[in-house]
Amino acid sequence: MADIEAAKAAFNRFDADGDGLITADEYKRAMAEMGDPYVTGPVAEAVIAAKDTNADGNLSFEEFWKSLQG
């Protein structure tokens, strides 16, 4: 996904409270809403941690965008 507008739309789908950060709980909830009920809390935490370059426990748009760049 190289289109930044599509990436922003996807990010906003995960960022349920609109604070500009995706938490593990938001990630888990969004995945369930998109049809993947198998993403557990620990799995969501691992996904966020793998992309969380500043180790704050959340995923910013910049981190999300960077992870899409490959």
N, CA, C, O and CB atoms as a CASP TS submission, in Angstrom:
PFRMAT TS
TARGET T0000
AUTHOR 0000-0000-0000
METHOD Language model
MODEL 1
PARENT N/A
ATOM      1  N   MET     1       0.863  -1.180   0.000  1.00  0.00           N
ATOM      2  CA  MET     1       0.000   0.000   0.000  1.00  0.00           C
ATOM      3  C   MET     1       0.903   1.235   0.000  1.00  0.00           C
ATOM      4  O   MET     1       1.355   1.671   1.058  1.00  0.00           O
ATOM      5  CB  MET     1      -0.979   0.003   1.242  1.00  0.00           C
ATOM      6  N   ALA     2       1.162   1.786  -1.158  1.00  0.00           N
ATOM      7  CA  ALA     2       2.054   2.926  -1.250  1.00  0.00           C
ATOM      8  C   ALA     2       1.300   4.249  -1.270  1.00  0.00           C
ATOM      9  O   ALA     2       1.925   5.307  -1.198  1.00  0.00           O
ATOM     10  CB  ALA     2       2.910   2.808  -2.481  1.00  0.00           C
ATOM     11  N   ASP     3      -0.013   4.219  -1.364  1.00  0.00           N
ATOM     12  CA  ASP     3      -0.829   5.424  -1.423  1.00  0.00           C
ATOM     13  C   ASP     3      -1.067   5.944  -0.004  1.00  0.00           C
ATOM     14  O   ASP     3      -1.709   5.279   0.808  1.00  0.00           O
ATOM     15  CB  ASP     3      -2.178   5.145  -2.143  1.00  0.00           C
ATOM     16  N   ILE     4      -0.547   7.132   0.283  1.00  0.00           N
ATOM     17  CA  ILE     4      -0.645   7.660   1.639  1.00  0.00           C
ATOM     18  C   ILE     4      -2.098   7.930   2.049  1.00  0.00           C
ATOM     19  O   ILE     4      -2.434   7.799   3.226  1.00  0.00           O
ATOM     20  CB  ILE     4       0.173   8.939   1.757  1.00  0.00           C
ATOM     21  N   GLU     5      -2.955   8.300   1.109  1.00  0.00           N
ATOM     22  CA  GLU     5      -4.365   8.541   1.453  1.00  0.00           C
ATOM     23  C   GLU     5      -5.055   7.241   1.858  1.00  0.00           C
ATOM     24  O   GLU     5      -5.842   7.226   2.805  1.00  0.00           O
ATOM     25  CB  GLU     5      -5.111   9.187   0.263  1.00  0.00           C
ATOM     26  N   ALA     6      -4.769   6.161   1.155  1.00  0.00           N
ATOM     27  CA  ALA     6      -5.317   4.860   1.532  1.00  0.00           C
ATOM     28  C   ALA     6      -4.769   4.427   2.880  1.00  0.00           C
ATOM     29  O   ALA     6      -5.484   3.836   3.690  1.00  0.00           O
ATOM     30  CB  ALA     6      -4.998   3.804   0.464  1.00  0.00           C
ATOM     31  N   ALA     7      -3.496   4.722   3.117  1.00  0.00           N
ATOM     32  CA  ALA     7      -2.887   4.376   4.407  1.00  0.00           C
ATOM     33  C   ALA     7      -3.538   5.160   5.542  1.00  0.00           C
ATOM     34  O   ALA     7      -3.774   4.612   6.619  1.00  0.00           O
ATOM     35  CB  ALA     7      -1.370   4.647   4.379  1.00  0.00           C
ATOM     36  N   LYS     8      -3.828   6.435   5.306  1.00  0.00           N
ATOM     37  CA  LYS     8      -4.497   7.248   6.340  1.00  0.00           C
ATOM     38  C   LYS     8      -5.885   6.700   6.641  1.00  0.00           C
ATOM     39  O   LYS     8      -6.302   6.655   7.799  1.00  0.00           O
ATOM     40  CB  LYS     8      -4.599   8.724   5.893  1.00  0.00           C
ATOM     41  N   ALA     9      -6.599   6.283   5.597  1.00  0.00           N
ATOM     42  CA  ALA     9      -7.934   5.722   5.798  1.00  0.00           C
ATOM     43  C   ALA     9      -7.849   4.424   6.599  1.00  0.00           C
ATOM     44  O   ALA     9      -8.658   4.189   7.496  1.00  0.00           O
ATOM     45  CB  ALA     9      -8.630   5.472   4.442  1.00  0.00           C
ATOM     46  N   ALA    10      -6.873   3.588   6.274  1.00  0.00           N
ATOM     47  CA  ALA    10      -6.698   2.329   7.009  1.00  0.00           C
ATOM     48  C   ALA    10      -6.313   2.618   8.459  1.00  0.00           C
ATOM     49  O   ALA    10      -6.838   1.993   9.381  1.00  0.00           O
ATOM     50  CB  ALA    10      -5.618   1.442   6.331  1.00  0.00           C
ATOM     51  N   PHE    11      -5.400   3.562   8.657  1.00  0.00           N
ATOM     52  CA  PHE    11      -4.977   3.921  10.012  1.00  0.00           C
ATOM     53  C   PHE    11      -6.173   4.392  10.827  1.00  0.00           C
ATOM     54  O   PHE    11      -6.348   3.987  11.976  1.00  0.00           O
ATOM     55  CB  PHE    11      -3.888   5.017   9.975  1.00  0.00           C
ATOM     56  N   ASN    12      -6.989   5.240  10.234  1.00  0.00           N
ATOM     57  CA  ASN    12      -8.158   5.774  10.943  1.00  0.00           C
ATOM     58  C   ASN    12      -9.159   4.683  11.300  1.00  0.00           C
ATOM     59  O   ASN    12      -9.878   4.799  12.292  1.00  0.00           O
ATOM     60  CB  ASN    12      -8.843   6.838  10.100  1.00  0.00           C
ATOM     61  N   ARG    13      -9.206   3.643  10.510  1.00  0.00           N
ATOM     62  CA  ARG    13     -10.105   2.524  10.820  1.00  0.00           C
ATOM     63  C   ARG    13      -9.658   1.821  12.109  1.00  0.00           C
ATOM     64  O   ARG    13     -10.486   1.339  12.881  1.00  0.00           O
ATOM     65  CB  ARG    13     -10.143   1.511   9.639  1.00  0.00           C
ATOM     66  N   PHE    14      -8.351   1.772  12.329  1.00  0.00           N
ATOM     67  CA  PHE    14      -7.815   1.150  13.543  1.00  0.00           C
ATOM     68  C   PHE    14      -7.860   2.097  14.733  1.00  0.00           C
ATOM     69  O   PHE    14      -8.084   1.653  15.860  1.00  0.00           O
ATOM     70  CB  PHE    14      -6.386   0.689  13.309  1.00  0.00           C
ATOM     71  N   ASP    15      -7.653   3.384  14.513  1.00  0.00           N
ATOM     72  CA  ASP    15      -7.578   4.382  15.587  1.00  0.00           C
ATOM     73  C   ASP    15      -8.985   4.764  16.037  1.00  0.00           C
ATOM     74  O   ASP    15      -9.501   5.816  15.659  1.00  0.00           O
ATOM     75  CB  ASP    15      -6.797   5.642  15.119  1.00  0.00           C
ATOM     76  N   ALA    16      -9.591   3.918  16.834  1.00  0.00           N
ATOM     77  CA  ALA    16     -10.998   4.060  17.213  1.00  0.00           C
ATOM     78  C   ALA    16     -11.302   5.364  17.943  1.00  0.00           C
ATOM     79  O   ALA    16     -12.359   5.955  17.720  1.00  0.00           O
ATOM     80  CB  ALA    16     -11.405   2.904  18.077  1.00  0.00           C
ATOM     81  N   ASP    17     -10.404   5.825  18.809  1.00  0.00           N
ATOM     82  CA  ASP    17     -10.696   7.033  19.577  1.00  0.00           C
ATOM     83  C   ASP    17     -10.172   8.308  18.917  1.00  0.00           C
ATOM     84  O   ASP    17     -10.357   9.405  19.444  1.00  0.00           O
ATOM     85  CB  ASP    17     -10.109   6.908  20.955  1.00  0.00           C
ATOM     86  N   GLY    18      -9.522   8.162  17.767  1.00  0.00           N
ATOM     87  CA  GLY    18      -9.083   9.325  17.005  1.00  0.00           C
ATOM     88  C   GLY    18      -7.963  10.130  17.630  1.00  0.00           C
ATOM     89  O   GLY    18      -7.799  11.308  17.314  1.00  0.00           O
ATOM     90  N   ASP    19      -7.180   9.508  18.521  1.00  0.00           N
ATOM     91  CA  ASP    19      -6.110  10.250  19.186  1.00  0.00           C
ATOM     92  C   ASP    19      -4.788  10.235  18.427  1.00  0.00           C
ATOM     93  O   ASP    19      -3.793  10.783  18.899  1.00  0.00           O
ATOM     94  CB  ASP    19      -5.894   9.695  20.556  1.00  0.00           C
ATOM     95  N   GLY    20      -4.775   9.605  17.245  1.00  0.00           N
ATOM     96  CA  GLY    20      -3.565   9.568  16.444  1.00  0.00           C
ATOM     97  C   GLY    20      -2.634   8.417  16.769  1.00  0.00           C
ATOM     98  O   GLY    20      -1.514   8.358  16.263  1.00  0.00           O
ATOM     99  N   LEU    21      -3.092   7.503  17.609  1.00  0.00           N
ATOM    100  CA  LEU    21      -2.300   6.336  17.996  1.00  0.00           C
ATOM    101  C   LEU    21      -3.166   5.089  17.946  1.00  0.00           C
ATOM    102  O   LEU    21      -4.352   5.136  18.271  1.00  0.00           O
ATOM    103  CB  LEU    21      -1.697   6.520  19.406  1.00  0.00           C
ATOM    104  N   ILE    22      -2.574   3.979  17.541  1.00  0.00           N
ATOM    105  CA  ILE    22      -3.269   2.691  17.578  1.00  0.00           C
ATOM    106  C   ILE    22      -2.716   1.905  18.756  1.00  0.00           C
ATOM    107  O   ILE    22      -1.516   1.645  18.835  1.00  0.00           O
ATOM    108  CB  ILE    22      -3.097   1.897  16.230  1.00  0.00           C
ATOM    109  N   THR    23      -3.603   1.531  19.667  1.00  0.00           N
ATOM    110  CA  THR    23      -3.224   0.691  20.799  1.00  0.00           C
ATOM    111  C   THR    23      -3.449  -0.770  20.425  1.00  0.00           C
ATOM    112  O   THR    23      -4.095  -1.070  19.421  1.00  0.00           O
ATOM    113  CB  THR    23      -4.033   1.069  22.076  1.00  0.00           C
ATOM    114  N   ALA    24      -2.922  -1.657  21.225  1.00  0.00           N
ATOM    115  CA  ALA    24      -3.145  -3.087  20.988  1.00  0.00           C
ATOM    116  C   ALA    24      -4.634  -3.410  21.059  1.00  0.00           C
ATOM    117  O   ALA    24      -5.128  -4.213  20.268  1.00  0.00           O
ATOM    118  CB  ALA    24      -2.364  -3.939  22.015  1.00  0.00           C
ATOM    119  N   ASP    25      -5.355  -2.796  21.995  1.00  0.00           N
ATOM    120  CA  ASP    25      -6.796  -3.041  22.104  1.00  0.00           C
ATOM    121  C   ASP    25      -7.534  -2.554  20.861  1.00  0.00           C
ATOM    122  O   ASP    25      -8.443  -3.229  20.378  1.00  0.00           O
ATOM    123  CB  ASP    25      -7.363  -2.352  23.354  1.00  0.00           C
ATOM    124  N   GLU    26      -7.153  -1.385  20.337  1.00  0.00           N
ATOM    125  CA  GLU    26      -7.792  -0.886  19.122  1.00  0.00           C
ATOM    126  C   GLU    26      -7.494  -1.806  17.942  1.00  0.00           C
ATOM    127  O   GLU    26      -8.367  -2.078  17.117  1.00  0.00           O
ATOM    128  CB  GLU    26      -7.321   0.545  18.815  1.00  0.00           C
ATOM    129  N   TYR    27      -6.256  -2.280  17.871  1.00  0.00           N
ATOM    130  CA  TYR    27      -5.871  -3.192  16.794  1.00  0.00           C
ATOM    131  C   TYR    27      -6.706  -4.474  16.864  1.00  0.00           C
ATOM    132  O   TYR    27      -7.244  -4.934  15.857  1.00  0.00           O
ATOM    133  CB  TYR    27      -4.358  -3.526  16.877  1.00  0.00           C
ATOM    134  N   LYS    28      -6.804  -5.034  18.056  1.00  0.00           N
ATOM    135  CA  LYS    28      -7.572  -6.271  18.258  1.00  0.00           C
ATOM    136  C   LYS    28      -9.042  -6.062  17.871  1.00  0.00           C
ATOM    137  O   LYS    28      -9.629  -6.899  17.185  1.00  0.00           O
ATOM    138  CB  LYS    28      -7.468  -6.741  19.735  1.00  0.00           C
ATOM    139  N   ARG    29      -9.623  -4.962  18.305  1.00  0.00           N
ATOM    140  CA  ARG    29     -11.028  -4.674  18.022  1.00  0.00           C
ATOM    141  C   ARG    29     -11.254  -4.495  16.521  1.00  0.00           C
ATOM    142  O   ARG    29     -12.214  -5.032  15.968  1.00  0.00           O
ATOM    143  CB  ARG    29     -11.482  -3.416  18.782  1.00  0.00           C
ATOM    144  N   ALA    30     -10.372  -3.740  15.860  1.00  0.00           N
ATOM    145  CA  ALA    30     -10.528  -3.512  14.418  1.00  0.00           C
ATOM    146  C   ALA    30     -10.395  -4.814  13.638  1.00  0.00           C
ATOM    147  O   ALA    30     -11.147  -5.050  12.692  1.00  0.00           O
ATOM    148  CB  ALA    30      -9.491  -2.496  13.921  1.00  0.00           C
ATOM    149  N   MET    31      -9.457  -5.650  14.023  1.00  0.00           N
ATOM    150  CA  MET    31      -9.287  -6.924  13.333  1.00  0.00           C
ATOM    151  C   MET    31     -10.537  -7.794  13.491  1.00  0.00           C
ATOM    152  O   MET    31     -10.953  -8.455  12.540  1.00  0.00           O
ATOM    153  CB  MET    31      -8.048  -7.665  13.869  1.00  0.00           C
ATOM    154  N   ALA    32     -11.132  -7.797  14.671  1.00  0.00           N
ATOM    155  CA  ALA    32     -12.365  -8.560  14.895  1.00  0.00           C
ATOM    156  C   ALA    32     -13.492  -8.005  14.022  1.00  0.00           C
ATOM    157  O   ALA    32     -14.271  -8.769  13.452  1.00  0.00           O
ATOM    158  CB  ALA    32     -12.771  -8.520  16.393  1.00  0.00           C
ATOM    159  N   GLU    33     -13.579  -6.670  13.918  1.00  0.00           N
ATOM    160  CA  GLU    33     -14.612  -6.051  13.097  1.00  0.00           C
ATOM    161  C   GLU    33     -14.421  -6.371  11.619  1.00  0.00           C
ATOM    162  O   GLU    33     -15.387  -6.414  10.857  1.00  0.00           O
ATOM    163  CB  GLU    33     -14.617  -4.546  13.305  1.00  0.00           C
ATOM    164  N   MET    34     -13.164  -6.597  11.215  1.00  0.00           N
ATOM    165  CA  MET    34     -12.877  -6.924   9.819  1.00  0.00           C
ATOM    166  C   MET    34     -12.930  -8.429   9.560  1.00  0.00           C
ATOM    167  O   MET    34     -12.591  -8.891   8.470  1.00  0.00           O
ATOM    168  CB  MET    34     -11.510  -6.382   9.428  1.00  0.00           C
ATOM    169  N   GLY    35     -13.359  -9.192  10.571  1.00  0.00           N
ATOM    170  CA  GLY    35     -13.583 -10.610  10.357  1.00  0.00           C
ATOM    171  C   GLY    35     -12.500 -11.537  10.869  1.00  0.00           C
ATOM    172  O   GLY    35     -12.516 -12.727  10.553  1.00  0.00           O
ATOM    173  N   ASP    36     -11.560 -11.028  11.651  1.00  0.00           N
ATOM    174  CA  ASP    36     -10.497 -11.879  12.206  1.00  0.00           C
ATOM    175  C   ASP    36     -10.604 -11.913  13.729  1.00  0.00           C
ATOM    176  O   ASP    36      -9.918 -11.157  14.416  1.00  0.00           O
ATOM    177  CB  ASP    36      -9.092 -11.367  11.771  1.00  0.00           C
ATOM    178  N   PRO    37     -11.464 -12.790  14.260  1.00  0.00           N
ATOM    179  CA  PRO    37     -11.654 -12.860  15.712  1.00  0.00           C
ATOM    180  C   PRO    37     -10.522 -13.582  16.441  1.00  0.00           C
ATOM    181  O   PRO    37     -10.548 -13.700  17.667  1.00  0.00           O
ATOM    182  CB  PRO    37     -12.956 -13.549  16.017  1.00  0.00           C
ATOM    183  N   TYR    38      -9.535 -14.063  15.697  1.00  0.00           N
ATOM    184  CA  TYR    38      -8.461 -14.852  16.298  1.00  0.00           C
ATOM    185  C   TYR    38      -7.280 -14.013  16.762  1.00  0.00           C
ATOM    186  O   TYR    38      -6.322 -14.555  17.313  1.00  0.00           O
ATOM    187  CB  TYR    38      -7.983 -15.877  15.321  1.00  0.00           C
ATOM    188  N   VAL    39      -7.328 -12.710  16.551  1.00  0.00           N
ATOM    189  CA  VAL    39      -6.267 -11.834  17.049  1.00  0.00           C
ATOM    190  C   VAL    39      -6.533 -11.613  18.538  1.00  0.00           C
ATOM    191  O   VAL    39      -7.452 -10.891  18.922  1.00  0.00           O
ATOM    192  CB  VAL    39      -6.217 -10.459  16.255  1.00  0.00           C
ATOM    193  N   THR    40      -5.712 -12.247  19.356  1.00  0.00           N
ATOM    194  CA  THR    40      -5.855 -12.137  20.801  1.00  0.00           C
ATOM    195  C   THR    40      -5.089 -10.919  21.308  1.00  0.00           C
ATOM    196  O   THR    40      -4.364 -10.274  20.551  1.00  0.00           O
ATOM    197  CB  THR    40      -5.357 -13.421  21.498  1.00  0.00           C
ATOM    198  N   GLY    41      -5.251 -10.611  22.579  1.00  0.00           N
ATOM    199  CA  GLY    41      -4.512  -9.515  23.184  1.00  0.00           C
ATOM    200  C   GLY    41      -3.009  -9.641  22.992  1.00  0.00           C
ATOM    201  O   GLY    41      -2.368  -8.690  22.543  1.00  0.00           O
ATOM    202  N   PRO    42      -2.422 -10.809  23.326  1.00  0.00           N
ATOM    203  CA  PRO    42      -0.974 -10.970  23.132  1.00  0.00           C
ATOM    204  C   PRO    42      -0.533 -10.858  21.678  1.00  0.00           C
ATOM    205  O   PRO    42       0.551 -10.343  21.403  1.00  0.00           O
ATOM    206  CB  PRO    42      -0.540 -12.299  23.672  1.00  0.00           C
ATOM    207  N   VAL    43      -1.349 -11.327  20.748  1.00  0.00           N
ATOM    208  CA  VAL    43      -1.013 -11.211  19.326  1.00  0.00           C
ATOM    209  C   VAL    43      -1.035  -9.735  18.923  1.00  0.00           C
ATOM    210  O   VAL    43      -0.125  -9.264  18.241  1.00  0.00           O
ATOM    211  CB  VAL    43      -2.007 -12.040  18.445  1.00  0.00           C
ATOM    212  N   ALA    44      -2.062  -9.011  19.340  1.00  0.00           N
ATOM    213  CA  ALA    44      -2.166  -7.584  19.026  1.00  0.00           C
ATOM    214  C   ALA    44      -0.979  -6.825  19.615  1.00  0.00           C
ATOM    215  O   ALA    44      -0.412  -5.952  18.958  1.00  0.00           O
ATOM    216  CB  ALA    44      -3.495  -7.003  19.561  1.00  0.00           C
ATOM    217  N   GLU    45      -0.606  -7.149  20.837  1.00  0.00           N
ATOM    218  CA  GLU    45       0.541  -6.499  21.470  1.00  0.00           C
ATOM    219  C   GLU    45       1.825  -6.783  20.693  1.00  0.00           C
ATOM    220  O   GLU    45       2.665  -5.897  20.538  1.00  0.00           O
ATOM    221  CB  GLU    45       0.688  -6.969  22.925  1.00  0.00           C
ATOM    222  N   ALA    46       1.978  -7.999  20.213  1.00  0.00           N
ATOM    223  CA  ALA    46       3.173  -8.366  19.449  1.00  0.00           C
ATOM    224  C   ALA    46       3.224  -7.631  18.112  1.00  0.00           C
ATOM    225  O   ALA    46       4.292  -7.193  17.685  1.00  0.00           O
ATOM    226  CB  ALA    46       3.210  -9.881  19.214  1.00  0.00           C
ATOM    227  N   VAL    47       2.080  -7.494  17.452  1.00  0.00           N
ATOM    228  CA  VAL    47       2.033  -6.787  16.171  1.00  0.00           C
ATOM    229  C   VAL    47       2.408  -5.319  16.377  1.00  0.00           C
ATOM    230  O   VAL    47       3.220  -4.771  15.633  1.00  0.00           O
ATOM    231  CB  VAL    47       0.623  -6.905  15.526  1.00  0.00           C
ATOM    232  N   ILE    48       1.818  -4.695  17.381  1.00  0.00           N
ATOM    233  CA  ILE    48       2.131  -3.285  17.667  1.00  0.00           C
ATOM    234  C   ILE    48       3.612  -3.152  18.023  1.00  0.00           C
ATOM    235  O   ILE    48       4.293  -2.268  17.503  1.00  0.00           O
ATOM    236  CB  ILE    48       1.238  -2.739  18.829  1.00  0.00           C
ATOM    237  N   ALA    49       4.112  -4.010  18.892  1.00  0.00           N
ATOM    238  CA  ALA    49       5.512  -3.935  19.317  1.00  0.00           C
ATOM    239  C   ALA    49       6.478  -4.086  18.141  1.00  0.00           C
ATOM    240  O   ALA    49       7.526  -3.442  18.114  1.00  0.00           O
ATOM    241  CB  ALA    49       5.799  -5.010  20.359  1.00  0.00           C
ATOM    242  N   ALA    50       6.134  -4.925  17.181  1.00  0.00           N
ATOM    243  CA  ALA    50       7.008  -5.160  16.031  1.00  0.00           C
ATOM    244  C   ALA    50       7.145  -3.919  15.149  1.00  0.00           C
ATOM    245  O   ALA    50       8.147  -3.769  14.450  1.00  0.00           O
ATOM    246  CB  ALA    50       6.478  -6.321  15.204  1.00  0.00           C
ATOM    247  N   LYS    51       6.161  -3.037  15.172  1.00  0.00           N
ATOM    248  CA  LYS    51       6.164  -1.853  14.317  1.00  0.00           C
ATOM    249  C   LYS    51       6.407  -0.559  15.103  1.00  0.00           C
ATOM    250  O   LYS    51       6.563   0.508  14.509  1.00  0.00           O
ATOM    251  CB  LYS    51       4.848  -1.757  13.573  1.00  0.00           C
ATOM    252  N   ASP    52       6.439  -0.655  16.425  1.00  0.00           N
ATOM    253  CA  ASP    52       6.549   0.490  17.326  1.00  0.00           C
ATOM    254  C   ASP    52       8.016   0.900  17.487  1.00  0.00           C
ATOM    255  O   ASP    52       8.704   0.419  18.387  1.00  0.00           O
ATOM    256  CB  ASP    52       5.926   0.158  18.703  1.00  0.00           C
ATOM    257  N   THR    53       8.481   1.780  16.624  1.00  0.00           N
ATOM    258  CA  THR    53       9.908   2.115  16.602  1.00  0.00           C
ATOM    259  C   THR    53      10.365   2.957  17.789  1.00  0.00           C
ATOM    260  O   THR    53      11.553   2.954  18.110  1.00  0.00           O
ATOM    261  CB  THR    53      10.229   2.843  15.338  1.00  0.00           C
ATOM    262  N   ASN    54       9.455   3.680  18.454  1.00  0.00           N
ATOM    263  CA  ASN    54       9.869   4.481  19.606  1.00  0.00           C
ATOM    264  C   ASN    54       9.534   3.812  20.938  1.00  0.00           C
ATOM    265  O   ASN    54       9.730   4.403  22.000  1.00  0.00           O
ATOM    266  CB  ASN    54       9.215   5.843  19.545  1.00  0.00           C
ATOM    267  N   ALA    55       9.031   2.583  20.879  1.00  0.00           N
ATOM    268  CA  ALA    55       8.770   1.749  22.062  1.00  0.00           C
ATOM    269  C   ALA    55       7.859   2.411  23.095  1.00  0.00           C
ATOM    270  O   ALA    55       8.067   2.264  24.299  1.00  0.00           O
ATOM    271  CB  ALA    55      10.072   1.389  22.720  1.00  0.00           C
ATOM    272  N   ASP    56       6.839   3.149  22.613  1.00  0.00           N
ATOM    273  CA  ASP    56       5.891   3.746  23.555  1.00  0.00           C
ATOM    274  C   ASP    56       4.643   2.890  23.755  1.00  0.00           C
ATOM    275  O   ASP    56       3.748   3.257  24.516  1.00  0.00           O
ATOM    276  CB  ASP    56       5.488   5.122  23.074  1.00  0.00           C
ATOM    277  N   GLY    57       4.587   1.739  23.065  1.00  0.00           N
ATOM    278  CA  GLY    57       3.456   0.836  23.239  1.00  0.00           C
ATOM    279  C   GLY    57       2.285   1.135  22.324  1.00  0.00           C
ATOM    280  O   GLY    57       1.255   0.464  22.389  1.00  0.00           O
ATOM    281  N   ASN    58       2.433   2.138  21.471  1.00  0.00           N
ATOM    282  CA  ASN    58       1.386   2.529  20.538  1.00  0.00           C
ATOM    283  C   ASN    58       1.978   2.648  19.141  1.00  0.00           C
ATOM    284  O   ASN    58       3.195   2.691  18.963  1.00  0.00           O
ATOM    285  CB  ASN    58       0.725   3.862  20.971  1.00  0.00           C
ATOM    286  N   LEU    59       1.097   2.698  18.165  1.00  0.00           N
ATOM    287  CA  LEU    59       1.533   2.850  16.780  1.00  0.00           C
ATOM    288  C   LEU    59       1.036   4.191  16.261  1.00  0.00           C
ATOM    289  O   LEU    59      -0.171   4.406  16.145  1.00  0.00           O
ATOM    290  CB  LEU    59       1.013   1.678  15.888  1.00  0.00           C
ATOM    291  N   SER    60       1.960   5.093  15.950  1.00  0.00           N
ATOM    292  CA  SER    60       1.604   6.378  15.359  1.00  0.00           C
ATOM    293  C   SER    60       1.408   6.193  13.858  1.00  0.00           C
ATOM    294  O   SER    60       1.753   5.148  13.306  1.00  0.00           O
ATOM    295  CB  SER    60       2.694   7.452  15.650  1.00  0.00           C
ATOM    296  N   PHE    61       0.853   7.215  13.198  1.00  0.00           N
ATOM    297  CA  PHE    61       0.702   7.099  11.755  1.00  0.00           C
ATOM    298  C   PHE    61       2.059   6.967  11.086  1.00  0.00           C
ATOM    299  O   PHE    61       2.210   6.196  10.138  1.00  0.00           O
ATOM    300  CB  PHE    61      -0.051   8.306  11.194  1.00  0.00           C
ATOM    301  N   GLU    62       3.043   7.706  11.565  1.00  0.00           N
ATOM    302  CA  GLU    62       4.372   7.645  10.960  1.00  0.00           C
ATOM    303  C   GLU    62       4.936   6.225  11.023  1.00  0.00           C
ATOM    304  O   GLU    62       5.509   5.735  10.050  1.00  0.00           O
ATOM    305  CB  GLU    62       5.325   8.626  11.661  1.00  0.00           C
ATOM    306  N   GLU    63       4.770   5.565  12.178  1.00  0.00           N
ATOM    307  CA  GLU    63       5.239   4.169  12.326  1.00  0.00           C
ATOM    308  C   GLU    63       4.440   3.235  11.422  1.00  0.00           C
ATOM    309  O   GLU    63       5.000   2.331  10.801  1.00  0.00           O
ATOM    310  CB  GLU    63       5.121   3.702  13.804  1.00  0.00           C
ATOM    311  N   PHE    64       3.128   3.460  11.351  1.00  0.00           N
ATOM    312  CA  PHE    64       2.262   2.654  10.495  1.00  0.00           C
ATOM    313  C   PHE    64       2.680   2.809   9.036  1.00  0.00           C
ATOM    314  O   PHE    64       2.827   1.816   8.324  1.00  0.00           O
ATOM    315  CB  PHE    64       0.781   3.058  10.680  1.00  0.00           C
ATOM    316  N   TRP    65       2.871   4.046   8.589  1.00  0.00           N
ATOM    317  CA  TRP    65       3.269   4.325   7.213  1.00  0.00           C
ATOM    318  C   TRP    65       4.619   3.685   6.908  1.00  0.00           C
ATOM    319  O   TRP    65       4.793   3.057   5.863  1.00  0.00           O
ATOM    320  CB  TRP    65       3.329   5.842   6.964  1.00  0.00           C
ATOM    321  N   LYS    66       5.566   3.844   7.816  1.00  0.00           N
ATOM    322  CA  LYS    66       6.898   3.258   7.614  1.00  0.00           C
ATOM    323  C   LYS    66       6.812   1.730   7.480  1.00  0.00           C
ATOM    324  O   LYS    66       7.525   1.135   6.673  1.00  0.00           O
ATOM    325  CB  LYS    66       7.836   3.637   8.787  1.00  0.00           C
ATOM    326  N   SER    67       5.940   1.105   8.271  1.00  0.00           N
ATOM    327  CA  SER    67       5.815  -0.354   8.214  1.00  0.00           C
ATOM    328  C   SER    67       5.229  -0.804   6.880  1.00  0.00           C
ATOM    329  O   SER    67       5.466  -1.936   6.458  1.00  0.00           O
ATOM    330  CB  SER    67       4.941  -0.861   9.368  1.00  0.00           C
ATOM    331  N   LEU    68       4.475   0.054   6.215  1.00  0.00           N
ATOM    332  CA  LEU    68       3.890  -0.291   4.922  1.00  0.00           C
ATOM    333  C   LEU    68       4.881  -0.139   3.781  1.00  0.00           C
ATOM    334  O   LEU    68       4.668  -0.668   2.690  1.00  0.00           O
ATOM    335  CB  LEU    68       2.677   0.566   4.657  1.00  0.00           C
ATOM    336  N   GLN    69       5.955   0.580   4.031  1.00  0.00           N
ATOM    337  CA  GLN    69       6.936   0.843   2.987  1.00  0.00           C
ATOM    338  C   GLN    69       7.854  -0.328   2.732  1.00  0.00           C
ATOM    339  O   GLN    69       8.608  -0.336   1.759  1.00  0.00           O
ATOM    340  CB  GLN    69       7.748   2.039   3.343  1.00  0.00           C
ATOM    341  N   GLY    70       7.793  -1.320   3.606  1.00  0.00           N
ATOM    342  CA  GLY    70       8.567  -2.528   3.379  1.00  0.00           C
ATOM    343  C   GLY    70       9.833  -2.502   4.108  1.00  0.00           C
ATOM    344  O   GLY    70      10.612  -3.451   4.026  1.00  0.00           O
TER
END
